């Protein structure tokens, strides 16, 4: 609850809005530039999508012993599948991973997944619904190479470093609801020689996204949805393998 409260406070800060603008601005660089009004609407939408799960979503925690099962979810391929609107336990939520899972992106750099958020969203112009899934790295993970890079970038700005929340948004993707899941658009064509593969922390699970059909955090989120939907036990009356004894002092007719 403390981590969640600190993330809610972070999303109220000016830094959160500035970070989102830089984060999504870099991802929209290869698309036609929206108007200032259009960009403002985009930022308003993504602020709600990324902040509301922390504010209003249901929190979940995956046990460290389940980390291996969650990491194995990277082999999932939902391409062509049609997901119903009730596949997730709630319209919005936060999954905490006390034992982080790491993933290597298509650039070769490694980052941790310390938390995952999701929010059910509908595009008002097209009417299409989708799950907006975000991956968050533990800002203070001593083993995360991405955290080391962030600390180096913020070395001369301690004022900014102090304003970050316990988790930092590192990844974002969408999974459609009620229509087929499209193939990943960013799968690289590898030649095997021009990439500098960053090593993952020793003894930690690391998902190589150059070989997976889904983004790592989306696959883990979907696997968690399906796992938590399974009943823990089934209660049923035990079958009788013999006739019950007669009551004391009574005899059958």
N, C-alpha and C positions, 0 to 999 in steps of 0.2 A: 504493500500500500504506500510505503514511503517513496519507492521508485516511481510509482504511478503519479503521486502528488507532485513530485519534483518535475516530472515531464509535463504535467498540466501547467505548472508555473513557467516552465521554459517556453511553452507555446504562447504564453501571454507576452513574452518579451519581444522587443524590436528585432533582436538577432534572429529569432525564428523566422520572421517574415523575410529578412534579408537572405538567410540561408536558403529558404525555399525558392526565392527568385533566382539565386545563382544556380541552385541544383537543377531546377526545371528549365532554366534558360539555356544551360549547356546541352540539355537533351532535345531542345527544340531548335538548335542552331542549324540543323540541316533541313528544316521545314520552312515554308513561307512565313515571313515575319508577320505576326498578328498586329493589329492596330493596338494603340495604347489601351483603348477600352476593352478590346478582346483579351489582351494579356492580363488586364486587371481581373476580368472574369475568371480566367484560367487560374490565377493565383488564389482568388477567393475560394474557388472550388477545391483546389489541392490543399489549402489550409484546413478546410473542413474535413477532407478525407484523411489527412494525416494526423490532425489534432483530436477529432471527435472520438476515435477509439480509445485514446488515453483518458478522455474526460468522461465518456458515457458508456464505453464498451465493457463487456464482461472480462475480467482478468482470468487467465489460466496459467498454470505452471506445469511444465513437463518435467518429470522426475529425471535425474541424471542417468539412471539406469535405462531410460527409454531413448537416450540420445542416439544410440546405434541404430535403433529402429527408425527414428526420424531421419537420420542421415541416409539410410538405405532408400528412403523415398525419392532420392534423386533419380532413380531409374524409372520413375513414373513417366508415362507419356499420355497426356490427355488430348493429344491432337485428334480432332474430329469428334471428340466426346461432347455431349450436350449435358451441362450440369443444371440441376434444378435449383430453384431459389432457396430450398431448405437444406442444401448440402452442408452449410455451416451451422454451428450451434446457435449463433446469434447474428443479427445484422451487422454488428460491429464488435470487435474484441481485440485483446492483446494476449499473445502467447509469450511467456517468459521462458528463456532457456538458461537455467543456472549453469549448465555445462555447455559453453558455446560450440556451435558448429561453424566451421570455416568453409569458405568457397573461393575458388580461383576463377576470376572473371576471364573474359575473352582476351583481355590485354595481358594476362599472366599475373596480375597482382592479386594478392590474397587479402581477404577481409573476413571479419567474424560476423556471425548472426547471433546477437544476444537477445533479440526480441523480434516478434513479427506482429504486425497489425493488419486487420482487414476491415473493410467497410463496404456494405452493399450500397451501390450508387446507380442512379438512373440519369442518363444524358437527356436533358430536357428537350433538346432540338431533335434528336433521333428517336427518343423513346426507348433506347436500348439500355438494358441493365447489365451490370458487371460487378465483379468483386475487385476492389482496389486493394492490392496487397503490397505492403511496404516492409522492407527489411531494415532493421536497426542494429547497429554495432554498439557494443559496450564501449563507452567513451574512455573507460579507465582499464580496459583489458591490457594487461602487461604483455601478453603473448601475441597480440594482434598486430601484424605488420602495418595495417592501415592506421591503427591508433598511433604507432610510432611516427608515421608520415604526418599525421595531423598535428602531433605535438611539435614536430620540427617546423611545420608551417606557422604554428602559433607561438613559436618561441619568443618572438619579439612583440607579441600582443597578449600579454597575460590577462589583460582586461577582458578580451574576447574569450579566452580559454575558460575563464571562470563563469561565463554566461551560458555555456553549453549545459544541457541536461545530462543525465546519466547515460542516455542513448543518443546516437547520431544517425540520422536518416542516410542510408547508403544506397538503397535500391528501391525500385518501384515498378510494378507491372499490373496488368489487368487480366482477369479471366472472365470471359462472357458468361452470362446466365441465359439459358434458354436457346442458345444457338451454338453451332460447332466451334470448338476451340481451334484457333488458327495456329499454324506452326510458328515457332520462334523466328522472328524476323532478323535476329542479330547473330545467328549461328555463323561462325567464321569459316572461311576456307583456309585450312592450315597447310603450310608448306613445310612445317617441322623445323625450320631453321631461323626464322626471323623474330622469334619471341623469346623474351627473357623470363623464364618461369620462376616466379618467386616461391621459395620453399614455405611450406606450412609449418606451424609450430609442432614440435616433436610430440608424438603420441596423441594427436588430436585428429578428429574426423575432418577431412577436407574434401569438398565436392568440386570436381573439375567441370566447370560449366561449358567447356568447349566440347564435351561429349554427351551432354544431357539435353533431353528434349524440352525440359521445363527449366525456368529459373529456379535456383536452389531454394530460396525462401518461399516461393509459391508451392513447390513440391512438398516442402516440410509442412506448410500450413494445411494443404489438402490432406496429407497423410494424417495429421493431427485431427482434422475434422472427422475423418473416417474412423480413426481409432477411438476417439471419445464417444462416438455414436454407438459403439458396441456395448451390449449389456455386460456388466461385470459378473453376474450370476443369474441363474434361473431357478426359481423356487417351484418345486412340484412335489406332490404327495408321493411318498415311497410306495412301490407296489408291495402287496402282501403275498408272501410265498407260502403261507400256510393259514389255516383257519384260525381265528382268534379263540383263545381259551374261554371256557364257560365261566360265568361269574361265580364267585364263591358262594356256596349254599344253594345254588340253583342248578337245575338239570334240564336238559332239553326235553320237550314233550315226547 
